[in-house]
Each structure stands twice: as C-alpha cells, then as structure tokens.
Amino acid sequence: MERRLKIGSRGSKLATMQTYIVLKQLNQFFPELVFELKIIKTKGDKFLEEDFSKIQGKGIFTKEIEERLISGEIDIAVHSLKDLPTELPEELTISAILPRDNPEDVLISKQNRLFLELPEGAKIGTSSLRRIVQLKRIRPDFVFVPLRGNVPTRVKKLYHSDLDAIILARAGLERLGMGYKITEILPTEVIIPAVGQGAIAVEIRKDNDFAREITESLNNIETEFSVRAERAFLRRLGGGCRNPISAFATIIDYEIFIDGFVASTDGESFVRHSTFGDALNPEKVGTQLAETLLAMGAREILEGSPVNISTQS
C-alpha cells in the first residue's frame, strides 16, 4: 500500500513555485512516497489589494493553512518564512528551512535608472513600511505610492502607471523566472530585508513523526541558525506590532553577524545596530541585539512615546 502525504500551500504562482521546490526534493529523496498538493486560500489571498496593516490578526498568509495542518487535513505546509509569525500554534513546529535564496530587496525602474539616478520626487511603488523608512533615509525626496497584488501584478502596475520604480524581494522574482526585470540589487547593508526573507519553511504537527522524519532531510543548518537569530530578535521586540522592525543575520566562520533596526511608522525615529555572537546560540544573539536597540531608544519608539531618535552604529 502506497504512503501518501498531503502538502498544503497558498495558490499564488510564487507560493506554488516554492512548494514545487520542496516537492522536487522530496520526490528525489523518497521516490517510493506519493505527495499530494492541496491549495488553500488564506485571508491575505482574499484581500491582496487591501492595506495589510489594517487587517486584524497575525498570520494573514498562514492561519488557514495551519488550521488544516492541526486538523490533519494536510500533513505538511510550505510557507515563505517571512510570512510565519514568530509564535506558532502549540501543536505545530518548523521541521525544515531550505537553503536561503538571495535575500535582498531590488529596484525595478522604467528606463533602467539606478536608485541614485532616479529624478527628484520620483514615485516609488511599495506598501512596505520597512522599505519606506529605510529608503527615506537615503532619498527623502521620494514619493511612496501603495503597491499591492501578487508579484507579476506589481510588476505590471509599474508599466501601466506613473510610477518611476518599484521595490520587490529578489528571491520571489528569481523563483518566478523574472530576475531579468531587476534594475538594481539593494545591498543588505543599505536596506535590511524582512526577517526570514528568501527562506522557505516547512511546517508540520509536532506529533507527526513520519512527516518530521521525511522533511528534516530538507533542512539547511546555516539558514536555520541565521533565521533563528532573526526571529528571536523580532520576537523580543514584539513581532505583531505595526512598527517597522527587521534584522538580517549571516554566519561567518563560527559566529553569527546580525544587523537590525526599529523605526517609528513615520520613520522620524530610527535606531539601528549590529553585533556578533556564538553561532550555536542564535536565539541569544538575536535577543541581545534586540535588548541593545531597546536601550538605544527602541523601547520609546515601540511605546509610541514622542521621541525623535536617529541612531545608527
């Protein structure tokens, strides 16, 4: 009798492409098993044209998938790690994180103008506060215009509007075969990506030992430890808050380097810092960086106190 495992995914082109990456590896490792794809519509999919900051609740791209995982309707869930809240349901766990693809944000512009070559007052399409507050520090003259929809829709909107450029995640574009659209890669030293950006996560029920055994083979240790530091940083600062918060970690030899920031929603108050720590204790390193930022003024920013802090070290 064949052994069948059901894999849950969102139905967007990018989400299914990411799930096929997982399926391809599972089929290579376990050709005797049958994997069945289940497409699940999430709240985020229903409101792609809405302002996500105004949608209540966490996990707008993951909650419905997790509910089906808990109920046993599916055995495995595939997510963009950046969509997963830092606090998972008690019944669930991340069993694997695939090797991280390119984590940077990128610029796509009309006439292939580079970031610093864009005209004064250029209109930039993005709905991400994380991107806006960082870009404002380099080009305060930019006008930011909300940009929503899936990745191909956002790219199409650039060429059918008065936008001068848009900002997107590099990994998503490249997975969709749209990397040729990229005008310029924005280095992580300039724009810190979203926590977990570029990483694909596999989630299972804690009590499903078979799914754990199968999926753990996909895990990449370097990516896992890096994003554990990032997620610990976000968890300590309050992963569900509306403030722009992010961190990016890499492993260098046996140490984790992590760079993070916290800002007010208008970008007027901004604190950024980086640190090194033991790669075998990623949560400790991420939490320590969060504590440093809190001492530098992030606590007042997160509490909404009337402060004007601009610190980068």
Salt bridges, closest charged atoms under 4 A:
GLU2 OE2 - ARG4 NH2 2.62
GLU36 OE1 - ARG4 NH1 3.51
GLU36 OE2 - LYS38 NZ 3.51
ASP45 OD1 - ARG10 NH2 2.67
GLU49 OE1 - LYS157 NZ 2.92
ASP51 OD2 - ARG148 NH2 3.92
GLU67 OE2 - LYS63 NZ 2.65
GLU73 OE2 - ARG68 NE 3.81
ASP83 OD1 - LYS82 NZ 3.88
GLU87 OE2 - ARG235 NE 3.69
GLU90 OE2 - LYS206 NZ 3.56
ASP101 OD2 - ARG175 NE 2.93
GLU104 OE1 - ARG170 NH1 3.16
ASP105 OD2 - ARG130 NH1 2.84
ASP105 OD1 - ARG131 NH2 2.89
ASP141 OD2 - ARG139 NH2 2.85
ASP162 OD2 - LYS123 NZ 2.67
GLU174 OE2 - ARG170 NE 2.85
GLU203 OE1 - HIS79 NE2 2.72
ASP207 OD1 - ARG205 NE 3.44
GLU224 OE2 - ARG228 NH1 2.94
GLU230 OE2 - ARG100 NH1 2.80
ASP259 OD2 - ARG272 NH2 2.55
GLU283 OE2 - ARG228 NE 2.70
GLU291 OE2 - ARG236 NE 2.64
